[in-house]
Amino acid sequence: MHQFEVQTIFDMFQIGNHQIAFTNSAMWMLVGAIALWFFMLSGMKGRVVPTRGQMLIENFTGFVLNMLHANIGEAGKKYLPYVFSLFMFILFANVAGLLPLGVFGLHPFTVTSHFTITGVLAIMSFSIVLIVGFAKHGLRFFSLFAPKGTPVPVLLLVAPIEFVSFMVRPFSLALRLFVAMTAGHILLKVLAGFIINASAGGAGLGLAVGIPSFALMVGVSALELLVAGVQAYVFALLTALYINDAEHLHDHH
Protein backbone atom coordinates (compact mmCIF):
# COMPACT_ATOMS: atom_id res chain seq x y z
CA MET A 1 0.00 0.00 0.00
CA HIS A 2 3.09 2.18 0.07
CA GLN A 3 2.25 3.58 -3.36
CA PHE A 4 -0.87 5.28 -1.96
CA GLU A 5 0.95 7.07 0.85
CA VAL A 6 0.69 10.82 0.84
CA GLN A 7 4.18 12.05 1.64
CA THR A 8 5.21 15.55 2.55
CA ILE A 9 7.72 17.12 0.18
CA PHE A 10 8.02 20.36 2.16
CA ASP A 11 5.97 22.31 4.69
CA MET A 12 4.34 25.45 3.37
CA PHE A 13 2.51 27.28 6.16
CA GLN A 14 0.58 26.73 9.34
CA ILE A 15 -3.13 27.22 10.02
CA GLY A 16 -3.79 26.96 13.75
CA ASN A 17 -2.14 23.72 14.85
CA HIS A 18 -2.21 22.25 11.37
CA GLN A 19 0.86 22.25 9.19
CA ILE A 20 -0.17 22.65 5.57
CA ALA A 21 2.37 20.78 3.48
CA PHE A 22 3.14 20.46 -0.20
CA THR A 23 2.76 16.69 -0.73
CA ASN A 24 3.42 14.22 -3.53
CA SER A 25 -0.35 14.30 -4.11
CA ALA A 26 -0.30 18.07 -4.66
CA MET A 27 2.76 17.72 -6.86
CA TRP A 28 1.11 15.17 -9.15
CA MET A 29 -2.04 17.28 -9.36
CA LEU A 30 0.19 20.15 -10.39
CA VAL A 31 1.96 17.91 -12.92
CA GLY A 32 -1.43 16.86 -14.32
CA ALA A 33 -2.64 20.45 -14.50
CA ILE A 34 0.55 21.72 -16.16
CA ALA A 35 0.59 18.81 -18.65
CA LEU A 36 -3.04 19.56 -19.46
CA TRP A 37 -2.23 23.28 -19.83
CA PHE A 38 0.56 22.56 -22.32
CA PHE A 39 -1.59 20.02 -24.15
CA MET A 40 -4.34 22.62 -24.55
CA LEU A 41 -1.83 25.31 -25.54
CA SER A 42 -0.57 23.11 -28.38
CA GLY A 43 -4.01 23.10 -29.94
CA MET A 44 -5.26 26.59 -29.22
CA LYS A 45 -3.63 28.29 -32.17
CA GLY A 46 -6.91 28.10 -34.08
CA ARG A 47 -5.28 27.51 -37.45
CA VAL A 48 -7.44 26.93 -40.48
CA VAL A 49 -5.41 23.85 -41.33
CA PRO A 50 -5.25 22.26 -37.90
CA THR A 51 -2.05 20.84 -36.45
CA ARG A 52 -2.08 17.39 -34.86
CA GLY A 53 -2.48 18.86 -31.40
CA GLN A 54 -5.34 21.03 -32.54
CA MET A 55 -7.11 18.10 -34.19
CA LEU A 56 -6.73 16.07 -31.01
CA ILE A 57 -8.18 18.85 -28.87
CA GLU A 58 -10.99 19.47 -31.34
CA ASN A 59 -11.83 15.78 -31.16
CA PHE A 60 -11.83 15.79 -27.35
CA THR A 61 -13.88 18.99 -27.19
CA GLY A 62 -16.30 17.69 -29.81
CA PHE A 63 -16.62 14.42 -27.90
CA VAL A 64 -17.53 16.18 -24.63
CA LEU A 65 -19.80 18.66 -26.42
CA ASN A 66 -21.72 15.85 -28.15
CA MET A 67 -22.13 14.10 -24.82
CA LEU A 68 -23.48 17.30 -23.22
CA HIS A 69 -25.76 17.92 -26.19
CA ALA A 70 -27.13 14.38 -26.06
CA ASN A 71 -27.82 14.54 -22.34
CA ILE A 72 -28.75 18.17 -21.65
CA GLY A 73 -29.74 19.52 -25.06
CA GLU A 74 -28.95 23.07 -26.20
CA ALA A 75 -28.48 24.24 -22.62
CA GLY A 76 -25.54 21.86 -22.31
CA LYS A 77 -23.19 24.15 -24.24
CA LYS A 78 -22.53 26.48 -21.33
CA TYR A 79 -21.26 23.60 -19.18
CA LEU A 80 -18.61 22.62 -21.71
CA PRO A 81 -15.70 24.43 -19.98
CA TYR A 82 -16.41 22.75 -16.63
CA VAL A 83 -17.22 19.23 -17.85
CA PHE A 84 -14.36 19.30 -20.36
CA SER A 85 -11.87 20.41 -17.68
CA LEU A 86 -13.20 17.75 -15.32
CA PHE A 87 -12.92 15.02 -17.95
CA MET A 88 -9.42 16.02 -19.06
CA PHE A 89 -8.08 16.50 -15.53
CA ILE A 90 -9.30 13.08 -14.40
CA LEU A 91 -7.98 11.51 -17.60
CA PHE A 92 -4.54 13.10 -17.18
CA ALA A 93 -4.40 12.26 -13.46
CA ASN A 94 -5.37 8.63 -14.15
CA VAL A 95 -2.88 8.18 -16.97
CA ALA A 96 -0.08 9.98 -15.08
CA GLY A 97 -0.41 7.39 -12.32
CA LEU A 98 0.20 4.62 -14.85
CA LEU A 99 3.34 6.04 -16.41
CA PRO A 100 6.30 3.67 -15.96
CA LEU A 101 8.42 6.36 -14.32
CA GLY A 102 9.55 3.95 -11.61
CA VAL A 103 12.25 2.93 -14.06
CA PHE A 104 13.84 6.34 -13.44
CA GLY A 105 13.38 6.10 -9.69
CA LEU A 106 10.43 8.49 -9.78
CA HIS A 107 7.24 6.91 -8.49
CA PRO A 108 4.11 8.34 -10.06
CA PHE A 109 1.30 9.00 -7.63
CA THR A 110 -2.29 8.48 -8.75
CA VAL A 111 -4.16 11.36 -7.18
CA THR A 112 -7.52 9.87 -8.21
CA SER A 113 -6.83 6.84 -5.99
CA HIS A 114 -7.57 9.06 -2.99
CA PHE A 115 -11.12 9.49 -1.86
CA THR A 116 -10.48 13.08 -0.77
CA ILE A 117 -9.57 14.11 -4.33
CA THR A 118 -12.42 12.30 -6.07
CA GLY A 119 -14.70 13.53 -3.28
CA VAL A 120 -13.84 17.19 -3.91
CA LEU A 121 -14.42 16.72 -7.66
CA ALA A 122 -17.78 15.08 -6.93
CA ILE A 123 -18.76 17.87 -4.49
CA MET A 124 -17.91 20.44 -7.18
CA SER A 125 -20.21 18.70 -9.67
CA PHE A 126 -22.90 18.31 -7.04
CA SER A 127 -22.66 21.99 -6.05
CA ILE A 128 -23.17 23.03 -9.67
CA VAL A 129 -26.28 20.84 -9.84
CA LEU A 130 -27.69 22.42 -6.67
CA ILE A 131 -26.81 25.99 -7.70
CA VAL A 132 -28.28 25.56 -11.20
CA GLY A 133 -31.35 23.78 -9.85
CA PHE A 134 -32.22 26.41 -7.26
CA ALA A 135 -31.20 29.39 -9.41
CA LYS A 136 -33.35 28.21 -12.29
CA HIS A 137 -36.35 26.69 -10.54
CA GLY A 138 -36.26 28.09 -7.00
CA LEU A 139 -38.15 25.84 -4.61
CA ARG A 140 -39.72 23.98 -7.54
CA PHE A 141 -36.37 22.15 -7.63
CA PHE A 142 -37.74 19.97 -4.83
CA SER A 143 -40.31 18.59 -7.27
CA LEU A 144 -37.41 16.50 -8.54
CA PHE A 145 -38.14 14.15 -5.62
CA ALA A 146 -41.83 13.92 -6.48
CA PRO A 147 -42.50 12.45 -9.93
CA LYS A 148 -45.61 14.00 -11.53
CA GLY A 149 -48.88 12.16 -11.12
CA THR A 150 -47.77 10.09 -8.13
CA PRO A 151 -50.62 9.53 -5.64
CA VAL A 152 -49.97 11.07 -2.21
CA PRO A 153 -49.66 7.80 -0.18
CA VAL A 154 -47.07 6.49 -2.65
CA LEU A 155 -45.35 9.88 -2.62
CA LEU A 156 -44.67 9.57 1.11
CA LEU A 157 -42.63 6.52 0.25
CA VAL A 158 -41.14 7.64 -3.07
CA ALA A 159 -40.00 11.15 -2.06
CA PRO A 160 -37.62 10.03 0.74
CA ILE A 161 -36.17 7.31 -1.49
CA GLU A 162 -35.64 9.80 -4.32
CA PHE A 163 -34.10 12.28 -1.86
CA VAL A 164 -31.67 9.71 -0.44
CA SER A 165 -30.65 8.50 -3.90
CA PHE A 166 -30.04 12.15 -4.87
CA MET A 167 -27.89 12.79 -1.79
CA VAL A 168 -25.88 9.60 -2.41
CA ARG A 169 -24.86 10.82 -5.89
CA PRO A 170 -21.66 12.63 -4.88
CA PHE A 171 -20.54 9.59 -2.85
CA SER A 172 -21.19 7.16 -5.69
CA LEU A 173 -19.40 9.49 -8.13
CA ALA A 174 -16.37 9.79 -5.86
CA LEU A 175 -16.32 6.13 -4.81
CA ARG A 176 -16.52 4.71 -8.31
CA LEU A 177 -13.43 6.56 -9.52
CA PHE A 178 -11.47 6.00 -6.32
CA VAL A 179 -12.20 2.25 -6.17
CA ALA A 180 -11.44 1.68 -9.85
CA MET A 181 -8.07 3.40 -9.58
CA THR A 182 -7.07 1.86 -6.26
CA ALA A 183 -8.06 -1.70 -7.20
CA GLY A 184 -6.15 -1.62 -10.48
CA HIS A 185 -2.98 -0.34 -8.85
CA ILE A 186 -3.13 -2.88 -6.03
CA LEU A 187 -3.55 -5.66 -8.59
CA LEU A 188 -0.49 -4.49 -10.53
CA LYS A 189 1.49 -4.29 -7.31
CA VAL A 190 0.46 -7.81 -6.29
CA LEU A 191 1.48 -9.22 -9.68
CA ALA A 192 4.81 -7.39 -9.48
CA GLY A 193 5.27 -8.90 -6.03
CA PHE A 194 4.65 -12.38 -7.47
CA ILE A 195 7.36 -11.88 -10.07
CA ILE A 196 9.92 -10.62 -7.57
CA ASN A 197 9.23 -13.30 -4.97
CA ALA A 198 9.12 -16.10 -7.54
CA SER A 199 12.46 -15.08 -9.03
CA ALA A 200 13.94 -15.18 -5.54
CA GLY A 201 12.75 -18.78 -5.24
CA GLY A 202 15.03 -20.08 -8.01
CA ALA A 203 15.02 -20.19 -11.80
CA GLY A 204 12.30 -22.86 -12.27
CA LEU A 205 9.81 -21.24 -9.96
CA GLY A 206 10.79 -17.82 -11.28
CA LEU A 207 9.89 -18.78 -14.83
CA ALA A 208 6.78 -20.78 -13.89
CA VAL A 209 5.25 -17.93 -11.89
CA GLY A 210 7.08 -14.95 -13.37
CA ILE A 211 6.15 -15.33 -17.03
CA PRO A 212 2.37 -15.73 -16.54
CA SER A 213 2.42 -12.92 -13.95
CA PHE A 214 4.30 -10.65 -16.32
CA ALA A 215 1.92 -11.45 -19.17
CA LEU A 216 -0.97 -10.71 -16.83
CA MET A 217 0.69 -7.45 -15.79
CA VAL A 218 0.92 -6.33 -19.42
CA GLY A 219 -2.76 -7.19 -19.87
CA VAL A 220 -3.82 -5.45 -16.68
CA SER A 221 -1.77 -2.37 -17.60
CA ALA A 222 -3.61 -2.17 -20.91
CA LEU A 223 -6.89 -2.65 -19.08
CA GLU A 224 -5.91 0.07 -16.60
CA LEU A 225 -5.33 2.50 -19.48
CA LEU A 226 -8.80 1.69 -20.73
CA VAL A 227 -10.22 2.10 -17.22
CA ALA A 228 -8.40 5.45 -16.90
CA GLY A 229 -10.31 6.71 -19.94
CA VAL A 230 -13.61 5.06 -19.11
CA GLN A 231 -13.68 6.37 -15.54
CA ALA A 232 -12.98 9.93 -16.70
CA TYR A 233 -15.81 9.53 -19.22
CA VAL A 234 -18.23 8.05 -16.68
CA PHE A 235 -17.53 10.87 -14.23
CA ALA A 236 -18.16 13.49 -16.92
CA LEU A 237 -21.23 11.64 -18.25
CA LEU A 238 -22.87 11.35 -14.83
CA THR A 239 -22.10 15.01 -14.13
CA ALA A 240 -23.91 15.83 -17.39
CA LEU A 241 -26.89 13.66 -16.44
CA TYR A 242 -27.13 15.27 -13.02
CA ILE A 243 -26.91 18.77 -14.51
CA ASN A 244 -29.69 17.74 -16.90
CA ASP A 245 -31.90 16.97 -13.88
CA ALA A 246 -31.20 20.45 -12.53
CA GLU A 247 -31.81 22.13 -15.90
CA HIS A 248 -35.02 20.39 -16.88
CA LEU A 249 -36.42 18.82 -13.69
CA HIS A 250 -39.05 16.37 -14.95
CA ASP A 251 -39.99 18.11 -18.20
CA HIS A 252 -37.31 16.11 -19.92
CA HIS A 253 -38.29 12.64 -18.70
Secondary structure, DSSP 4 states (H G I P E B T S, - for coil): -GGG---EEEEEEEETTEEEEEEHHHHHHHHHHHHHHHHHHHT-S--SS--HHHHHHHHHHHHHHHHHHHHHGGGGGGGHHHHHHHHHHHHHHHHHTTS-GGGGT-----GGGSHHHHHHHHHHHHHHHHHHHHHHHGGGGGGGGS-TT--HHHHHHHHHHHHHHHHHHHHHHHHHHHHHHHHHHHHHHHHHHHHHHHHHT-HHHHHHHHHHHHHHHHHHHHHHHHHHHHHHHHHHHHHHHHHHHHHHTTS--
